């Protein structure tokens, strides 16, 4: 799940950079890319890999 979120943030950073969209400092292309890298690092570390819907199946 975090890998998908990282891919979305990378795509948004690419669009901001490619279209030369003027944004404030919080949503600059580099900052969005760093957020994506942080999510990717969490994904590779295994954080969020074991998320479940909260409903356990027992037999």
ZIVEN-V434662 format. One record per residue. N is the residue number from 1. RES is the residue in one small letter. NEAR is the number of other C-alpha atoms within 8 Angstrom. D_LAST is the distance of its C-alpha to the last C-alpha in Angstrom with 1 decimal. Layout:
n=<N & N>
res=<RES & RES>
near=<NEAR & NEAR>
d_last=<D_LAST & D_LAST>
This chain:
n=<1 & 2 & 3 & 4 & 5 & 6 & 7 & 8 & 9 & 10 & 11 & 12 & 13 & 14 & 15 & 16 & 17 & 18 & 19 & 20 & 21 & 22 & 23 & 24 & 25 & 26 & 27 & 28 & 29 & 30 & 31 & 32 & 33 & 34 & 35 & 36 & 37 & 38 & 39 & 40 & 41 & 42 & 43 & 44 & 45 & 46 & 47 & 48 & 49 & 50 & 51 & 52 & 53 & 54 & 55 & 56 & 57 & 58 & 59>
res=<x & x & x & x & x & x & x & x & x & x & x & x & x & x & x & x & x & x & x & x & x & x & x & x & x & x & x & x & x & x & x & x & x & x & x & x & x & x & x & x & x & x & x & x & x & x & x & x & x & x & x & x & x & x & x & x & x & x & x>
near=<7 & 10 & 9 & 7 & 10 & 14 & 9 & 9 & 12 & 11 & 8 & 10 & 13 & 9 & 8 & 12 & 9 & 7 & 6 & 6 & 7 & 5 & 7 & 6 & 5 & 6 & 8 & 11 & 11 & 7 & 9 & 13 & 11 & 8 & 10 & 14 & 9 & 9 & 12 & 11 & 8 & 11 & 13 & 7 & 6 & 7 & 8 & 9 & 7 & 5 & 5 & 5 & 4 & 4 & 5 & 4 & 4 & 3 & 2>
d_last=<27.6 & 30.5 & 32.0 & 32.3 & 33.9 & 36.3 & 37.2 & 38.0 & 40.2 & 42.0 & 42.7 & 44.1 & 46.2 & 47.5 & 48.5 & 50.2 & 52.1 & 53.0 & 54.2 & 56.1 & 54.5 & 56.1 & 53.5 & 53.8 & 53.2 & 49.5 & 48.5 & 50.8 & 49.5 & 49.3 & 47.3 & 44.7 & 44.5 & 44.0 & 41.1 & 39.6 & 40.2 & 38.6 & 35.4 & 35.5 & 36.0 & 32.9 & 30.9 & 32.2 & 31.6 & 27.8 & 28.0 & 25.7 & 23.8 & 20.5 & 20.7 & 17.6 & 17.6 & 16.3 & 13.1 & 10.0 & 6.8 & 3.8 & 0.0>
